[in-house]
Amino acid sequence: MISTSAVDAYIQKNSARFVEELKELCSFPSISNHGAEAVKPARDWLGERLGRFTDRVETLEAGGMPALYAEVPGAGRRKLLLYQHYDVQPVDPIELWDSKPFEPAEKDGRIIARGVADDKADVMARIHAVETLKKVGAIPVTLRFLIEGEEEIGSKTFEKIAHEHSSKLSADGCLWESGTSFDESGRPTLQFGCRGLVYLQLRVRFLNFDQHSGLASIYPSAAMYLIEALASLRDQDMNIRIEGFYDGVVPPTEADRRMMAKIDPEVEQRKQLVGFERLVRDPKPENVIEQLLFTPTCNIAGVTIGYQGPGSKTVLPAEVTAKLDFRLIPNQEPAHVLESLRKHLDSHGFEKVEIVWSDSEKPARSDPDSDVAKAMIECVRELHGEPILWPFMQATGPMHPVVADLGIPTVLPVGVGRPDNRVHAPNENIHAADYINAIRLMCRVWERFGA
């Protein structure tokens, strides 16, 4: 076993350099929805970094943005899969940034850059942990890095990559990218799965081109038609009216409820931070987390209709589009939800609403009593204090192929995530101290799991 003091001393000595190298990775504008050329420089840079520690570096492709794969041999018999991604969200609205999103800045102990929290800090913390253990001793467990390139656009080819390269990815446990690592009170949190997702675009086009609004008395309104269709899907209390939508929904177990009872819903803190007046359904505090995790959603992510410029323009729009996302819980099937939506629209008089395209990911759950989970819980307890455990996170990731298809126990570890990281928003940021601690935690978990 490598001494913890030797590990911590090396990390402390090199902490300033580690932060600078994280900032270097964050300087690459690897926005996946800008295409393959946008993400390639970041992938190449990471490949070169990993190549310093192993000659087993390659890309895994299945028709989309390639994933970067690297295997770092370890001394022990166990193998650990490390999932993270190198692509990032767009920066819009750019005018709300206090600094340039791809020129990382430091202010008040925080590193500010697009992608620093989601997910480049996880990537670099694990690379720096490899460096640390190699410098002070040896890697105790074989590490299999999988750094995806299209997570932010729905992991379109990840399932195919996982299936086609299952032998490379097989492992005794998996550390996913970190989720919300600390709650509002600063307590460490761990999750053991994720919700599923169906994301789609709807479109209605009734006219060949926009018309004078004075003709609205005789010409049909695409906007009103789609708005009425959207209104038919759910009510204000998140009761979803699509027949068959709740098929497959699994209620929480008593073990789930015991786990959730220890989670602080932080309603007042979130009210101040987010600005809402009341929660949907106005749940009692003890029911907030169960509603958050185990209530599937139907959300309007965006609507594009007609004139949006200054002043007025009397127009009857020819076309209107909307984007929806459904968050699913075990064991809802995305294909069934999409089929049920189509049937709902047709049976309620909205057969002219077109589903233009859709993406989806299945929900996933892993065992919180697995060996990799126990190693993580023990190390978090030593480094940060008693962790708060979540059955799964409220967000979505391409975890199902790893957990369900490959059968690898998986945990979302403590990393750099905090409620005020502004992930996907302007001024995305992390605490520099959290980054250094993420490196320390990785070293401890690998040692514990490898032993």
PyMOL commands that set and color helices and strands:
alter all, ss='L'
color gray80, all
select helices_A, chain A and resi 4-13+15-26+32-34+36-50+94-96+116-136+151-153+158-164+166-169+213-217+222-231+254-260+267-274+285-294+334-347+371-384+400-405+432-450
alter helices_A, ss='H'
color red, helices_A
select strands_A, chain A and resi 57-60+67-72+79-85+105-107+110-112+142-148+173-175+189-191+193-194+196-205+211-212+299-305+315-316+319-328+354-361+364-365+388-390+410-411+429-431
alter strands_A, ss='S'
color yellow, strands_A
deselect
rebuild
show_as cartoon
